[in-house]
C-alpha cells in the first residue's frame, strides 16, 4: 500500500499493521473535541463553554434565517406576473392552432382560465436574495448537523437548545399580507 496517498486518519505502524482512528459513534461527555476543523481543537472546559456558546448562537441564527426566508417569500407572493409569463398564459388560453403536446395535464376551468393556476414571478433582486438566503441556510443546516454528529453531548445540547430558543423567538410571528396584496 502506498503511504503517500493514505488518508491522514490512517497511520502506518511498521510492516503491514495499520491503525485507523475511528470516529466516535456513541454519545460521550467530554471537554475534548475537534469541532469540524482541525484548528478548532477544544481541550479545556472554558474552550468547550465558548464552543457551545458559539453553536448555540449559530442555531438561533439558523432559525432567524428560516424566518427571514419566509418573510421574503411572503413579500414576493404579492408581486405581479412578468410580461413574458403573462403573454405565455394569454397564448395558452387562446384556442391552439395545432397540438404539439398531449393535453393530458391540461385542465380548463368551466368559467375560463386555467382552473385556479396562478403563476407569479418575483423581481430578480428578490429572487437573488432568496437564493443567497437558501444557500446560507443550507450551509448552516449542514454545519449544525455535523456538530451534532461529533456525538459530544455538550455540543448536541447547545445546538438543540439554540434551535429551540431560535424557534421560540422567531416563529411566534405569522405573516398576513392581505392588506399589502389588496
N, C-alpha and C positions, 0 to 999 in steps of 0.2 A: 504494500500500500504506500502510495506517495504521501509523505508527511507534509510536503509543501502545499498541497491542495486541501488539507484537512480543515475542518471547521474548528474555530477557536474553542469550542466546547469539548473537543477531544484532546487528550494528552497521551503521548506515546511514552510508555514505561518499559524500556528495554525489550528486545525481542518482539514477539507477536502479541504480547499482552497489552490491552488497551483499557483505559478507564474513561468512562463517559460521565460528564457531570449531568445529572438528571434534574429536570425541572421539578419543583415542589408540586405535588399533586394532591395534597391534603391541606386543610386549613391549619395554620400554625400561628402562635403568638410570639412575636419577637420584634426587637427594635432594629434588627439587622436585616436589610433587604436591599436589593438593587432594583430601583424603580424605573423601569422602561429603558433606561440608557446606562451604559457602563459608568458614565461620570456621575450619575445620581445614585451613589452608593451610600446608604444610610447605615450608620454604625452606633449611634447614640440615641438615648431617649429623647433628647432635645431635637435631634435631627428627624426622628420619627414624628414628633409632635408637629414640627414645621411642615413635613411632607404631608401629613394628614390634613393639616390646615389648608395647604395648597390644593389638594384634591377635593376637599370639602367645598372650597370656594369655586373651583372649576366645575363641580357638579351643579352648584347653584347657577353658575353662568350658562351651563348647558340647558337648564330649564328656561332661563331667560331667553336663550336663542330660539328655543321652540316657541315661546310666547311671541317673540318678535316676528318670526316667520308667519305665525298665524295672523298677527296684526297686519303685516304687509299683504298677505294673501287676501284678507277681508277688504282691505282698502283697494286692492286691484280688482275685486269682483264687480265693482261698480263702473268700471271703465267701459266705454263704447266699443263695439266691434270695429276693426280697422276697415278701411275702404276695400281692400283686396278681399277680405273674408266676406264682407257684405256683397260684393259682386259675385263671388262664387256661390253664395247662398241664393242670391236672386236668380242666377242661371239655373240652379238646381230646382228651383220652384217652378220655373217655366217648363212647358212640355218638352221632353227631349226629342231631338230630331233623329237620333239613332241610338241604339242601345249598345254602348261599348262595354259596359259591365253588367253582370247579373243584378237583378233587382231584389234579391232575397232580403237583404237588410234594409231596404228602402221602405220606410213606414211613412204613410201620409195621414195627416190628421184630417178628420172629416170636414173641418171648417177651414182647411188650408194650412199651409205651413208644414212643419216637419214633425209634428207630434210632440211639441214641447222641447225639442232640441234647441238649446241656446248656446251658440258659440260666441265666446268673448275672447278678445285678446287683450294683453296688457302692454303698457308702454315698455319699450325695450330697456329703459333705465330701471324700471321696477322689476322687470324680469331678470336683469343682470344682478340686481340687489338680491332677489330671491335665490338665484343660482349661487352667489357667493355665500349667502347665509346657509344654504343647503350643504355646500362643500364644508364650511366650518363646522356645522352641526354634525355631519357625518364623521369628520376627523375627530371631533370631541367625543362622540359616542364610542369610536374605536379605542381611543386612548383610555377612556373610563373603563371599558371592557377589559383592556389589557392590564390595567391596575388591579381590577378585581381578580384577574387570572394570576396575579402573583400569589394568591391564596393567603396573603397576610391579613389576619383578622382586623388589625387596626386600619389598614388601608381600605379594606372592604367596607367596614363600618363608616369610614369617612366619606366614601363615595355614596353609600346608601343614604346616610343622614343628609348629606349635601343635596342629593337628588330630592329627598322628601321635603327639605326646607325650601328648595327652589320651587318645587311644585306648589307648596303652601303659599309662597309669596306671589308667584306669577299667575297661577292658573285659577285664581279665585275670580278673575275678571272674565267676562264674556264680551263678545263683540256684537253689537247690534247696529248695523249700518242702515237701518230702514230710513232714518231721517236723511242720511247722507245720499242714499241712492235715489230718493224721490225728488 
